[in-house]
């Protein structure tokens, strides 16, 4: 049987675990490996933080312990995802090259003592990263137990994509010279005549972090693009080495939740499979969910957190191949509050990832570590090696996966368009607190899932053939090519606020918003306002809050508030949402668009979510009470029951198609 995390055709997904043999006495390794196999795990992720043990002093390598660990794990039947250790450069390297650290916006050095203490733009550190990658790949590149590679760990975690170092400044100036034909062209594109911001040469351009008041938004957007490109270039340098010295093995990286500081579409094009780290409870507590939802889903996670990222990263990945490289198995240590999952949730999260098409779910971590920063982070084992609740649920998930077998492809139903630079634009110039394109996309995704619909999250350059509905929640920079693709799309279209509102250099288009999208919607946004809490316009079961656009158009008003405020316009198969996509408003718009697109929807109780794939329908209960499947959901039960307990999962065969 292949040890690779990529299942053979027709085979079910695999389960794995993150393991750090350097943390534990060698006498435990054999026992640990046997217990992993007994639990149904077949893949182990190791090595991504081990630089100081691999190279304790400059150019003196200690391979013995890692050789033995790989041998023990491989002989037990486990395949390894081996990480490059570049997220944790050792102290001797920082001392030798102190300017390699990232600098934050306030000018403070991001120093040694935890992790991610490097600047992506530092040429010396990039050379060192390539050197250690080459050393590891030369030793293990053809080892039969090493079946895949992970580059680094969580690029940008702890706010480290945007570095304000001298190295970043110098590299940014070179990047600008490559992207603009002359400094005069840059001045014109950025509108630098405003506030006398004109430059005489690229060498005069500094980074945008230290201005007295806000920097030019075009300057910020260029710096965001540059910083994203630096992440991709840093990753590519390692990928090139791994492809040379370990051909035929998958290369991955572990992205994060609700993180947009670099473009994951660009990363996905560089590697074989895109991974992400799934922490539904930690994300619920750490991000902008309501207090009511944080309490309602405290032990389950919001029902769309994991699924949204599954579909986001599937859409970013080359060929749609994606993995969960870290799956929360119990309480985490890094949120404001860290409750334990409801019994059954670890299994549910695992099977939900399966339903969305992953090839691998890897739990973080095998054993809780009793020292250092993550002492409170649960593992599948307690620090004393006794099984934690997550191990029992992982083993149950392994049995469920074996019984269900492979999961086929999902149906094409709804395409939700998301672009990373859209989030950069709305964060650079939010105009209203918390109104980012990422959360517009998440709110829209939730509204679609509450209707029981399957959603693909796609970039603006993705083909739209086969979908019944295309939704653009917020796309400030909409290219002519994207407008042309929409023009050829025969299905229903919903265009959200701020779409087409800026050109590629952050200027309002001459024809006014929605710019290039006026080929689809014949109107102009003449004024946009953000609304403070309580300043709302109420309609029939919905309300406008947060954002409102005033539109000149001959289109038909579709949703009109009691005071005459128009929230949504309709022109043939195109709707223009002139208010922020949230709450009952986006739910009302999605219900109408789905109906007009001929999509089959379901009246789902709060907390119930569906996912279709390969002629099956998976149902997941995120509520804290039992839920009944709706009568409209037909099919033969393969797993579970029609009444789902909290954290319950059901699988129906030959479910009715979604459209």
C-alpha positions as CSV (number, residue, x, y, z in Angstrom):
1,X,0.0,0.0,0.0
2,X,1.3,3.5,-0.9
3,X,2.3,5.6,2.1
4,X,1.7,8.8,0.2
5,X,-1.0,11.2,1.6
6,X,-2.4,11.4,-1.9
7,X,-5.0,8.5,-2.1
8,X,-4.9,6.2,-5.1
9,X,-7.8,6.7,-7.5
10,X,-10.9,5.3,-5.9
11,X,-9.4,5.2,-2.5
12,X,-10.7,7.2,0.5
13,X,-8.8,10.1,2.1
14,X,-6.1,9.5,4.6
15,X,-5.6,10.5,8.2
16,X,-2.4,11.7,9.7
17,X,-0.9,13.5,12.7
18,X,1.7,16.2,13.5
19,X,4.6,14.6,15.4
20,X,7.8,16.0,16.9
21,X,10.2,13.1,17.7
22,X,12.8,15.6,18.9
23,X,10.4,16.5,21.8
24,X,10.3,12.9,23.2
25,X,12.6,10.2,24.4
26,X,13.5,7.7,21.6
27,X,12.1,4.9,23.7
28,X,8.6,6.3,23.0
29,X,9.0,6.5,19.2
30,X,8.2,2.8,18.4
31,X,5.2,2.8,20.8
32,X,3.9,6.0,19.3
33,X,4.2,4.7,15.8
34,X,2.3,1.5,16.7
35,X,-0.5,3.5,18.4
36,X,-0.8,5.8,15.4
37,X,-1.3,2.8,13.1
38,X,-3.8,1.2,15.4
39,X,-5.8,4.5,15.4
40,X,-6.1,4.4,11.6
41,X,-3.4,7.1,10.9
42,X,-1.0,6.5,8.0
43,X,0.8,9.9,7.6
44,X,3.1,11.8,10.0
45,X,4.1,15.4,9.5
46,X,7.5,16.1,11.1
47,X,10.5,18.4,11.1
48,X,9.2,21.9,10.4
49,X,10.6,23.4,13.6
50,X,13.8,21.3,14.1
51,X,16.5,23.5,12.6
52,X,18.5,23.9,15.9
53,X,18.6,20.1,16.3
54,X,19.5,19.4,12.7
55,X,22.2,22.1,12.6
56,X,23.2,22.9,16.2
57,X,26.1,25.0,15.0
58,X,26.9,26.6,11.7
59,X,27.7,23.9,9.1
60,X,27.7,21.1,11.7
61,X,24.8,18.8,11.1
62,X,23.4,16.2,13.4
63,X,21.4,13.8,11.3
64,X,21.5,10.8,13.5
65,X,18.3,11.4,15.5
66,X,16.3,12.3,12.4
67,X,17.6,9.3,10.5
68,X,16.5,7.1,13.4
69,X,13.1,8.8,13.7
70,X,12.3,8.4,10.0
71,X,13.4,4.8,10.1
72,X,11.2,4.0,13.1
73,X,8.1,5.7,11.7
74,X,8.6,4.4,8.2
75,X,9.1,0.8,9.4
76,X,5.8,1.0,11.2
77,X,4.1,1.8,8.0
78,X,3.8,5.6,8.2
79,X,4.6,7.9,5.4
80,X,6.2,11.3,6.3
81,X,5.5,14.8,5.2
82,X,8.9,16.4,6.0
83,X,9.0,20.1,6.6
84,X,11.7,22.6,5.8
85,X,12.6,24.2,9.1
86,X,12.8,27.8,7.9
87,X,10.1,29.2,10.2
88,X,12.4,28.9,13.1
89,X,16.0,30.0,12.3
90,X,18.3,29.2,15.2
91,X,19.8,31.7,17.6
92,X,23.3,31.4,16.1
93,X,22.0,32.5,12.7
94,X,20.1,35.5,14.1
95,X,23.3,36.6,16.0
96,X,25.4,36.2,12.8
97,X,22.9,38.1,10.7
98,X,20.9,40.4,13.1
99,X,19.3,42.4,10.3
100,X,17.5,39.3,9.0
101,X,14.5,39.9,11.3
102,X,11.3,41.5,10.2
103,X,10.5,45.0,11.4
104,X,7.0,45.9,12.4
105,X,5.1,49.0,11.4
106,X,6.2,50.8,14.5
107,X,9.9,50.1,13.6
108,X,10.4,47.4,16.2
109,X,12.5,44.3,15.5
110,X,10.7,41.0,15.5
111,X,13.4,39.2,17.5
112,X,14.4,35.8,18.5
113,X,12.6,33.8,21.2
114,X,9.5,32.3,19.5
115,X,9.2,31.8,15.7
116,X,8.8,33.4,12.3
117,X,11.6,35.9,13.2
118,X,12.7,36.6,9.6
119,X,12.0,39.1,6.8
120,X,10.9,37.6,3.5
121,X,13.0,40.2,1.7
122,X,16.3,39.7,3.3
123,X,18.6,38.2,0.7
124,X,21.0,36.7,3.2
125,X,18.3,34.8,5.0
126,X,16.8,33.6,1.7
127,X,20.2,32.2,0.9
128,X,20.3,30.4,4.3
129,X,16.8,29.1,3.8
130,X,17.8,27.6,0.4
131,X,21.0,26.1,2.0
132,X,19.2,24.3,4.8
133,X,16.5,23.1,2.4
134,X,19.2,21.7,0.1
135,X,20.9,20.0,2.9
136,X,17.7,18.2,4.1
137,X,16.5,17.4,0.6
138,X,19.9,16.0,-0.3
139,X,19.8,13.6,2.6
140,X,16.1,12.5,2.5
141,X,15.0,13.4,-1.0
142,X,14.9,9.8,-2.2
143,X,14.0,8.2,1.2
144,X,11.0,5.8,0.6
145,X,9.3,6.9,3.8
146,X,9.4,10.6,2.9
147,X,6.4,10.9,0.7
148,X,5.8,14.7,0.6
149,X,7.4,18.0,1.6
150,X,6.0,21.0,3.4
151,X,7.7,24.4,2.9
152,X,8.3,26.4,6.1
153,X,5.2,26.8,8.3
154,X,2.2,29.2,8.1
155,X,3.7,31.9,6.0
156,X,2.9,35.3,7.6
157,X,1.6,34.0,10.9
158,X,2.0,36.6,13.7
159,X,1.7,39.5,11.3
160,X,5.0,38.9,9.5
161,X,4.2,39.3,5.8
162,X,4.4,43.1,5.9
163,X,8.0,43.9,7.0
164,X,9.2,47.5,7.2
165,X,12.9,46.6,7.2
166,X,15.7,48.1,5.1
167,X,15.8,44.9,3.1
168,X,12.1,45.2,2.3
169,X,12.5,48.9,1.4
170,X,15.3,48.2,-1.0
171,X,13.5,45.3,-2.6
172,X,10.3,47.3,-2.9
173,X,12.1,50.0,-4.9
174,X,13.4,47.3,-7.3
175,X,9.9,45.9,-7.6
176,X,8.4,49.3,-8.4
177,X,11.0,49.9,-11.1
178,X,10.0,46.6,-12.6
179,X,6.3,47.4,-12.5
180,X,6.3,51.0,-13.7
181,X,8.0,52.3,-16.8
182,X,9.3,55.4,-15.1
183,X,9.0,57.4,-11.9
184,X,6.7,59.8,-13.8
185,X,4.4,56.9,-14.6
186,X,4.3,55.9,-10.9
187,X,3.5,59.5,-9.9
188,X,0.7,59.7,-12.4
189,X,-0.7,56.3,-11.5
190,X,-0.7,57.0,-7.8
191,X,-2.0,60.6,-8.1
192,X,1.0,61.9,-6.3
193,X,0.3,65.5,-7.3
194,X,-2.1,65.3,-4.3
195,X,-0.4,66.6,-1.1
196,X,2.9,67.2,-3.0
197,X,3.8,63.5,-2.8
198,X,5.7,63.4,-6.1
199,X,9.1,61.5,-6.3
200,X,12.1,62.2,-8.5
201,X,13.3,58.6,-8.6
202,X,12.4,55.2,-7.3
203,X,15.2,55.5,-4.8
204,X,13.1,58.2,-3.0
205,X,10.2,55.9,-2.4
206,X,10.0,54.7,1.2
207,X,7.6,52.1,2.8
208,X,4.1,53.4,3.7
209,X,4.1,52.5,7.4
210,X,5.6,55.6,9.0
211,X,3.6,58.5,7.5
212,X,2.0,61.1,9.8
213,X,-1.5,60.3,8.7
214,X,-2.7,57.6,6.2
215,X,-0.4,56.9,3.3
216,X,-1.5,57.1,-0.3
217,X,-3.8,54.0,-0.8
218,X,-2.1,53.3,-4.2
219,X,1.2,53.2,-2.3
220,X,-0.2,50.7,0.2
221,X,-1.7,48.6,-2.6
222,X,1.6,48.4,-4.4
223,X,3.3,47.5,-1.1
224,X,0.7,44.8,-0.4
225,X,1.3,43.3,-3.9
226,X,5.1,43.5,-3.4
227,X,4.9,41.8,0.0
228,X,2.7,39.0,-1.4
229,X,5.2,38.5,-4.2
230,X,8.0,38.3,-1.7
231,X,6.3,35.4,0.1
232,X,5.8,33.6,-3.2
233,X,9.4,34.1,-4.3
234,X,10.7,32.9,-0.9
235,X,8.5,29.7,-1.3
236,X,9.6,29.2,-4.9
237,X,13.3,29.2,-3.9
238,X,12.6,26.1,-1.7
239,X,10.3,24.5,-4.2
240,X,13.0,24.6,-6.8
241,X,15.4,22.8,-4.6
242,X,12.8,20.1,-3.6
243,X,11.8,19.5,-7.2
244,X,15.5,19.0,-8.1
245,X,16.5,16.7,-5.2
246,X,13.2,14.9,-4.5
247,X,11.3,14.5,-7.8
248,X,7.9,12.9,-7.9
249,X,6.9,13.9,-4.3
250,X,4.1,16.3,-3.5
251,X,5.0,19.7,-2.1
252,X,2.6,21.5,0.1
253,X,2.4,24.4,2.6
254,X,0.0,25.1,5.5
255,X,-2.1,28.2,5.0
256,X,-4.2,29.7,7.8
257,X,-7.8,30.7,8.6
258,X,-9.1,34.2,7.8
259,X,-5.7,35.3,6.6
260,X,-5.3,37.3,3.4
261,X,-1.9,39.1,3.7
262,X,-0.6,37.2,0.7
263,X,-2.3,35.8,-2.4
264,X,-3.0,32.1,-1.9
265,X,-3.9,31.7,-5.5
266,X,-0.3,32.5,-6.4
267,X,1.0,30.1,-3.8
268,X,-1.4,27.3,-5.0
269,X,0.0,27.6,-8.5
270,X,3.6,26.9,-7.2
271,X,2.9,23.7,-5.2
272,X,1.2,20.4,-5.8
273,X,-1.4,20.5,-3.0
274,X,-2.4,23.4,-0.8
275,X,-2.8,22.7,2.9
276,X,-4.5,24.7,5.6
277,X,-4.7,24.6,9.4
278,X,-8.2,24.1,10.7
279,X,-9.0,25.5,14.2
280,X,-12.8,26.1,14.3
281,X,-13.0,27.0,18.0
282,X,-10.0,29.2,18.0
283,X,-11.1,31.1,15.0
284,X,-14.6,31.5,16.4
285,X,-13.3,33.2,19.5
286,X,-10.6,35.2,17.7
287,X,-12.5,36.8,14.8
288,X,-15.4,39.1,14.2
289,X,-18.3,36.8,15.1
290,X,-21.2,38.1,17.2
291,X,-21.2,37.4,21.0
292,X,-24.4,35.4,20.4
293,X,-22.7,33.1,17.8
294,X,-19.6,32.8,20.0
295,X,-21.8,31.4,22.8
296,X,-24.1,29.4,20.6
297,X,-21.2,27.6,18.8
298,X,-18.6,27.8,21.6
299,X,-17.9,24.1,21.5
300,X,-18.7,23.5,17.8
301,X,-17.3,26.4,15.9
302,X,-19.5,28.5,13.6
303,X,-20.9,26.0,11.0
304,X,-19.2,27.7,8.1
305,X,-15.7,28.4,9.4
306,X,-14.2,25.1,8.3
307,X,-16.3,24.6,5.2
308,X,-15.5,28.2,3.9
309,X,-11.8,27.5,4.1
310,X,-12.1,24.1,2.6
311,X,-13.8,25.6,-0.4
312,X,-11.5,28.7,-0.5
313,X,-8.3,26.7,-0.5
314,X,-9.7,24.1,-2.9
315,X,-10.3,27.0,-5.3
316,X,-6.8,28.3,-4.7
317,X,-5.1,24.9,-5.2
318,X,-3.7,23.7,-8.5
319,X,-6.0,21.0,-9.8
320,X,-8.2,21.5,-6.7
321,X,-5.9,19.3,-4.6
322,X,-5.9,20.3,-0.9
323,X,-5.1,19.0,2.6
324,X,-5.9,19.8,6.2
325,X,-2.4,19.8,7.7
326,X,-3.5,20.7,11.2
327,X,-6.9,19.8,12.6
328,X,-7.9,21.0,16.1
329,X,-8.3,17.9,18.3
330,X,-9.2,19.7,21.6
331,X,-8.7,23.0,23.4
332,X,-6.1,25.3,21.8
333,X,-3.9,27.7,23.7
334,X,-3.9,30.9,21.6
335,X,-7.5,32.3,21.7
336,X,-8.9,34.6,24.3
337,X,-11.1,31.7,25.5
338,X,-10.3,28.0,24.7
339,X,-13.2,25.7,25.4
340,X,-13.1,21.9,24.6
341,X,-14.9,20.7,21.6
342,X,-18.4,19.2,22.0
343,X,-18.1,15.4,22.0
344,X,-18.2,14.2,18.4
345,X,-16.9,17.5,16.9
346,X,-13.4,16.2,16.0
347,X,-15.1,13.4,14.1
348,X,-17.5,15.8,12.5
349,X,-14.7,18.2,11.4
350,X,-12.9,15.2,9.9
351,X,-15.8,13.9,7.9
352,X,-16.8,17.4,6.8
353,X,-13.3,17.9,5.3
354,X,-13.8,14.5,3.5
355,X,-17.1,15.7,2.1
356,X,-15.4,18.8,0.7
357,X,-12.8,16.7,-1.1
358,X,-9.6,16.8,0.9
359,X,-7.1,14.0,0.4
360,X,-5.7,14.2,4.0
361,X,-6.7,15.4,7.5
362,X,-3.7,15.6,9.9
363,X,-4.4,16.3,13.6
364,X,-2.3,18.8,15.5
365,X,-0.7,17.2,17.5
366,X,0.1,13.7,18.7
367,X,1.0,14.4,22.3
368,X,0.5,17.5,24.3
369,X,3.9,19.1,25.1
370,X,4.4,19.9,28.8
371,X,6.8,22.8,28.2
372,X,7.2,26.1,26.3
373,X,4.5,28.2,24.6
374,X,2.0,25.5,23.6
375,X,1.6,23.7,27.0
376,X,-2.1,24.2,27.0
377,X,-2.7,23.0,23.4
378,X,-4.3,19.6,23.4
379,X,-3.1,16.7,21.4
380,X,-4.5,13.2,20.6
381,X,-2.6,12.1,23.8
382,X,-2.2,13.8,27.1
383,X,1.3,14.7,28.3
384,X,1.3,11.4,30.2
385,X,0.6,9.5,27.0
386,X,-3.0,8.6,28.1
387,X,-5.4,8.9,25.2
388,X,-7.2,12.3,25.0
389,X,-10.8,12.4,23.7
390,X,-9.6,13.4,20.2
391,X,-7.9,10.1,19.7
392,X,-11.1,8.1,20.2
393,X,-12.9,10.4,17.7
394,X,-10.0,10.2,15.2
395,X,-10.1,6.4,15.3
396,X,-13.9,6.5,14.8
397,X,-13.5,8.8,11.9
398,X,-11.0,6.4,10.4
399,X,-13.6,3.6,10.6
400,X,-16.2,5.8,9.0
401,X,-13.9,6.7,6.2
402,X,-13.1,3.1,5.5
403,X,-16.8,2.2,5.4
404,X,-17.8,5.1,3.1
405,X,-14.8,4.8,0.7
406,X,-13.9,7.4,-1.8
407,X,-15.9,10.6,-2.2
408,X,-16.6,11.8,-5.7
409,X,-16.6,15.3,-7.2
410,X,-19.1,17.9,-6.0
411,X,-21.8,19.2,-8.3
412,X,-21.5,22.6,-9.9
413,X,-24.1,24.9,-8.3
414,X,-22.8,28.3,-7.1
415,X,-19.5,30.1,-8.0
416,X,-18.5,32.6,-5.4
417,X,-15.8,35.0,-6.7
418,X,-13.1,36.0,-4.2
419,X,-9.9,37.9,-4.9
420,X,-7.2,38.6,-2.3
421,X,-6.4,42.1,-3.6
422,X,-10.1,42.9,-3.0
423,X,-9.5,42.3,0.7
424,X,-6.4,44.5,0.5
425,X,-8.3,47.3,-1.0
426,X,-11.1,47.2,1.6
427,X,-8.6,47.1,4.4
428,X,-6.5,49.9,3.0
429,X,-9.6,52.1,2.6
430,X,-12.4,50.5,4.6
431,X,-14.6,53.6,4.8
432,X,-16.5,51.8,7.4
433,X,-15.3,49.8,10.4
434,X,-14.8,46.1,9.7
435,X,-16.1,46.1,6.1
436,X,-13.6,43.9,4.4
437,X,-14.1,41.8,1.2
438,X,-13.2,38.7,3.1
439,X,-16.1,39.0,5.4
440,X,-18.4,40.0,2.6
441,X,-17.5,36.7,1.0
442,X,-18.0,34.8,4.3
443,X,-21.4,36.3,5.0
444,X,-22.5,35.5,1.4
445,X,-21.1,31.9,1.8
446,X,-23.1,31.5,5.0
447,X,-26.3,32.7,3.3
448,X,-25.8,30.2,0.4
449,X,-25.1,27.3,2.8
450,X,-28.2,28.1,4.9
451,X,-30.1,27.3,1.7
452,X,-28.5,23.9,1.5
453,X,-26.4,24.9,-1.6
454,X,-23.0,23.8,-2.6
455,X,-20.5,26.5,-3.2
456,X,-17.2,26.7,-5.1
457,X,-15.0,29.7,-4.2
458,X,-13.2,30.7,-7.3
459,X,-10.8,33.5,-8.4
460,X,-11.9,36.1,-11.0
461,X,-10.0,34.3,-13.8
462,X,-11.8,31.0,-13.3
463,X,-14.1,29.7,-16.0
464,X,-17.8,29.9,-15.0
465,X,-19.3,27.2,-17.3
466,X,-21.7,24.8,-15.6
467,X,-22.8,27.0,-12.7
468,X,-26.3,28.2,-12.2
469,X,-25.4,31.2,-10.1
470,X,-22.3,33.5,-9.9
471,X,-22.0,35.7,-6.9
472,X,-19.4,38.6,-6.6
473,X,-19.7,39.7,-3.0
474,X,-17.1,42.5,-3.2
475,X,-14.6,42.9,-6.0
476,X,-13.3,46.5,-6.2
477,X,-10.9,45.8,-9.1
478,X,-12.8,44.1,-11.8
479,X,-10.9,43.6,-15.0
480,X,-12.2,43.8,-18.5
481,X,-11.4,40.1,-18.9
482,X,-13.6,39.3,-15.9
483,X,-16.4,41.4,-17.2
484,X,-16.2,39.6,-20.5
485,X,-16.4,36.2,-18.8
486,X,-19.5,37.4,-16.9
487,X,-21.0,38.5,-20.2
488,X,-20.7,35.0,-21.6
489,X,-22.1,33.4,-18.4
490,X,-25.8,32.4,-19.0
491,X,-26.7,32.0,-15.3
492,X,-27.9,34.3,-12.6
493,X,-25.4,37.0,-11.4
494,X,-25.3,38.9,-8.1
495,X,-22.8,41.9,-7.9
496,X,-22.0,43.2,-4.5
497,X,-21.1,46.6,-3.2
498,X,-17.8,48.3,-4.1
499,X,-17.4,46.0,-7.0
500,X,-15.7,47.7,-10.0
501,X,-15.1,50.8,-7.8
502,X,-11.4,51.1,-8.4
503,X,-8.9,50.6,-11.2
504,X,-5.7,48.7,-10.9
505,X,-3.9,51.6,-9.3
506,X,-6.7,52.4,-6.7
507,X,-8.3,55.2,-8.6
508,X,-12.1,55.7,-9.1
509,X,-12.8,54.7,-12.7
510,X,-13.7,57.6,-15.0
511,X,-17.1,56.0,-15.8
512,X,-17.8,55.6,-12.0
513,X,-18.4,52.3,-10.2
514,X,-19.1,49.6,-11.0
515,X,-16.6,50.4,-13.8
516,X,-16.1,47.5,-16.2
517,X,-19.1,45.7,-14.7
518,X,-21.4,48.3,-16.3
519,X,-21.4,46.0,-19.3
520,X,-23.5,43.7,-17.1
521,X,-25.4,46.3,-15.0
522,X,-26.4,49.6,-16.6
523,X,-25.9,51.9,-13.7
524,X,-23.6,54.2,-11.8
525,X,-22.8,54.5,-8.1
526,X,-22.9,58.2,-7.5
527,X,-22.4,58.1,-3.7
528,X,-21.4,55.6,-1.1
529,X,-21.9,55.9,2.7
530,X,-21.1,53.8,5.7
531,X,-23.6,53.6,8.4
532,X,-22.9,53.6,12.1
533,X,-24.6,50.9,14.3
534,X,-28.3,51.7,14.7
535,X,-28.5,53.8,11.5
536,X,-30.5,51.3,9.5
537,X,-33.1,51.1,6.7
538,X,-35.6,48.3,7.3
539,X,-37.5,46.3,4.7
540,X,-39.7,43.2,4.8
541,X,-37.7,40.9,7.1
542,X,-34.3,42.5,6.2
543,X,-32.4,45.7,6.8
544,X,-29.7,47.8,5.3
545,X,-26.9,48.4,7.8
546,X,-23.1,49.2,7.6
547,X,-23.0,50.4,3.9
548,X,-25.3,51.9,1.3
549,X,-24.7,53.0,-2.3
550,X,-26.8,55.4,-4.2
551,X,-27.2,54.3,-7.8
552,X,-28.4,56.0,-11.0
553,X,-29.9,53.3,-13.2
554,X,-32.9,52.3,-15.2
555,X,-32.8,48.9,-13.6
556,X,-35.8,47.7,-11.5
557,X,-35.7,48.2,-7.8
558,X,-36.2,44.8,-6.2
559,X,-35.7,45.2,-2.5
560,X,-37.0,48.6,-1.2
561,X,-37.0,49.6,2.5
562,X,-40.0,51.2,4.1
563,X,-38.4,54.6,3.8
564,X,-37.8,54.2,0.0
565,X,-34.1,53.1,0.3
566,X,-33.2,50.7,-2.5
567,X,-31.1,47.8,-1.3
568,X,-31.0,45.7,-4.4
569,X,-31.6,46.4,-8.1
570,X,-32.4,43.9,-10.9
571,X,-31.6,44.0,-14.6
572,X,-32.5,40.8,-16.3
573,X,-30.4,38.0,-14.9
574,X,-28.2,40.5,-13.0
575,X,-28.7,41.8,-9.5
576,X,-26.8,44.7,-8.0
577,X,-26.7,44.7,-4.2
578,X,-26.2,48.3,-3.1
579,X,-25.8,47.5,0.6
580,X,-23.4,45.4,2.6
581,X,-24.0,41.7,2.2
582,X,-24.9,40.6,5.7
583,X,-27.7,39.1,7.8
584,X,-31.2,38.7,6.5
585,X,-30.5,41.0,3.5
586,X,-28.0,38.8,1.8
587,X,-30.1,35.8,2.7
588,X,-33.1,37.4,0.9
589,X,-31.0,38.2,-2.2
590,X,-29.5,34.7,-2.4
591,X,-32.9,33.1,-2.0
592,X,-34.2,35.1,-5.0
593,X,-31.1,34.5,-7.1
594,X,-31.1,30.7,-6.4
595,X,-34.8,30.5,-7.3
596,X,-34.3,32.3,-10.6
597,X,-31.3,30.1,-11.3
598,X,-33.4,27.0,-10.9
599,X,-31.3,25.7,-7.9
600,X,-32.9,23.3,-5.4
601,X,-32.8,24.8,-1.9
602,X,-33.8,23.4,1.4
603,X,-35.4,24.9,4.5
604,X,-32.6,24.0,7.0
605,X,-32.9,24.5,10.7
606,X,-30.2,26.7,12.2
607,X,-26.9,24.8,12.6
608,X,-27.6,22.1,10.0
609,X,-25.3,22.1,7.0
610,X,-25.2,20.0,3.8
611,X,-22.5,19.0,1.3
612,X,-23.0,17.0,-1.9
613,X,-20.3,15.0,-3.5
614,X,-20.3,11.9,-5.7
615,X,-24.0,11.2,-5.6
616,X,-24.1,11.5,-1.8
617,X,-25.4,14.1,0.6
618,X,-23.5,14.7,3.8
619,X,-25.4,16.4,6.7
620,X,-23.7,18.0,9.7
621,X,-25.3,19.1,13.0
622,X,-23.5,22.1,14.5
623,X,-26.4,22.9,16.9
624,X,-26.2,22.0,20.6
625,X,-29.5,20.1,20.3
626,X,-30.8,17.2,18.1
627,X,-32.0,18.2,14.6
628,X,-34.1,16.4,12.0
629,X,-33.2,16.3,8.4
630,X,-35.8,18.1,6.3
631,X,-38.3,15.9,4.5
632,X,-37.1,17.4,1.2
633,X,-33.8,15.7,1.6
634,X,-34.2,12.2,0.2
635,X,-31.9,9.2,-0.2
636,X,-30.8,6.0,1.5
637,X,-28.9,6.4,4.8
638,X,-25.3,5.1,4.6
639,X,-24.3,6.6,7.9
640,X,-26.1,8.1,10.9
641,X,-29.8,8.7,11.2
642,X,-32.4,11.2,10.1
643,X,-32.4,12.7,13.6
644,X,-28.9,14.0,14.2
645,X,-27.6,14.3,17.7
646,X,-25.4,17.3,18.5
647,X,-22.2,16.9,16.5
648,X,-24.0,14.2,14.5
649,X,-23.2,13.3,10.9
650,X,-25.5,11.6,8.3
651,X,-24.7,10.4,4.8
652,X,-27.4,9.8,2.3
653,X,-26.8,7.9,-1.0
654,X,-28.4,8.9,-4.3
655,X,-29.5,12.3,-2.9
656,X,-31.5,14.6,-5.2
657,X,-29.1,16.8,-7.3
658,X,-28.7,20.4,-6.2
659,X,-30.0,21.8,-9.4
